[in-house]
Structures are given as structure tokens and as C-alpha cells.
């Protein structure tokens, strides 16, 4: 057994989401959003590097030794599956192991709004799941792929960096391809996927202009494209896609978004009232004529008003969703207020009076 498996086994036993290993500090666990050290000595550079080298392939060792970061999946001998990022910093090696459950979650288990199931019924267009790092975007997309796999007969091609949840084919055929192992880039992966008779293409991250452009082409040519962006709201997502394209393509990009963008889901993870877990809270945009018109006329700043009044279509602002989750006692109000745009609406729910002066400063 690789020595690093001992830390991973401990993390799994504690129910953590991530295991952090870095030089100069003891191993740390991400528990319900908080980083906590375990009782262990500070790790030295040579010690930690010897740990990680035990789990790398020869090609991975060579890549890491010449100074490149590594993203890969790792299955420990204890049976846990992890997404790994390995890097170097000023003091030496660092690594983060994100636990990937063996069972693919369902939309019902995630307790997301029912409209996300409707998004799986689209036959073409683009659906984006966005949010900061570690907000569960990959989990939500995995649940959507799982729903498609169980309910439709499709050819689903998933492009990931690295492969996280493993989807056995059920009613659908699922082809999972990994960046660096099977693909040179996401853009190349999308280009190849369009020649492989796909119904659905999942793009792990729309991280550059070329990938965004290829994903838009796929969505326009009769495919359902699912993807992620590291943006924190519907307005920022749409602006990011437009700004990523050269100036001469901006009007073409706006036309695509108006016609082929089906939905944007932005999520945050908020602590539950007992502090023992976290729950996804979602902002949801569903494209319609009014939203398409705002996109085409460069008035995306007015989109929040459409989300606020579009509840019948399944839309909601993040602030609305946070307030409902607080009132239903599903989330901790002291944690929820961190993600709110208009924090004044949340003051009456705050139980930790120590954060009120900070909120007053934010709202000034």
C-alpha cells in the first residue's frame, strides 16, 4: 500500500471532501468547508515528494520533474477514488486529493430544483453549470449525466480533466475521455467528438476562447452541450463568454447565446444548520425571449430582474434561493449571508452578532 493511502483512509473515515498535503505543515482535511489539520508532524519536502512519487506513473513523474503541475485520478488500495492536483510551490511539493464517491449521485439525492431534470430533456443547445472551485459543479453535472443515462438512449461523450465519477453505460452509451491521457485539449476533444455521432457532449471546463468556440459550434449543430465555467452568476457567465471572443465575433457570440444557450445554473455550497454537512443552493437562468433580447441589446445588467420574476419558468436569483433555504431551516444563516448579494435582507436571520459590523461595512 502506498504510504499516502494512510492519510486518504483517515480523510475518508472523517468524511472530508479534500485532503491537503503541503511542505511545512501537517496534513489537513477539508471538513464541511473548513480546513482542519490532523495530529501529525509537519511534512518535509523530501518526505512528501517521496510519498507522491509512489503513486505516479513513469510519464507522470517525468512531467512533474520538468516543472509541470499534474491533474489525474487516483484509486487508493482502500477503494477510495480521488481527483488529484500535484504542484510545486516556494517551499516544495503540494498536493490536493478531492474525494470522488463511488456511486454516481442522482438529482433527487442532491435535492436540486426539478427544473434541472427538464434541462436533461433538451435535444440541442448549451446548458452551463457555474460557480467557484469546490462548489460541486462536477457533482451536479454527473447527476445530470446519470439521469440521461437512465432515461434516454443516447451517445454521451464526456471530456474531463481528469475523469471523476465513472459512469457505466445503462440505457445510453457513455464514452469518458481524459485530458492528457486521451486528449491534447478540450477544444480538440470537442472537435473529435463531433465526428463520433454524439447526442450529448460534456465539456469539463470552458477554459479558453477556442474551447468556448468549439462548444458553441457543437451546440448550434444539433447537439446538447453541458459545460462548466468558473463564474459566480448568470450575468458574469454570459459576459465572460462574450468577452472571451475576438471583437469581430462578439455579435455572432451574442446571437448564439440568444438562440442556443438554454440555461445557466450557478451554485454555492452552504453549511447546514447542524454544521455537519453542506447543501447546494442554486441561481437558475432559463433562456426565453425577454432574456435573449437583453443579451442581444447589451443589457445583461437587467437579467437579475428577469430571474427574480421568472419563478414560473424555474428561474431564481441566488438571494431568493438562499432566503428560502434559510426559512426552511436547510442552511446556516450565518454561512448563507456570505454568498448573498444584498446582505441587508439577511441581517434578521444572523445569529452570530459578531459579524454584523462587517455586514454594515459591506452595505455602506
PyMOL commands that set and color helices and strands:
alter all, ss='L'
color gray80, all
select helices_A, chain A and resi 4-14+45-53+58-65+107-110+115-119+137-151+186-193+209-220+234-244+247-260+289-296+300-309+311-313+318-327+333-339+343-349+353-363
alter helices_A, ss='H'
color red, helices_A
select strands_A, chain A and resi 18-22+28-31+34-37+70-75+81-89+92-100+125-130+155-160+173-178+200-203+224-229+261-271+278-286
alter strands_A, ss='S'
color yellow, strands_A
deselect
rebuild
show_as cartoon
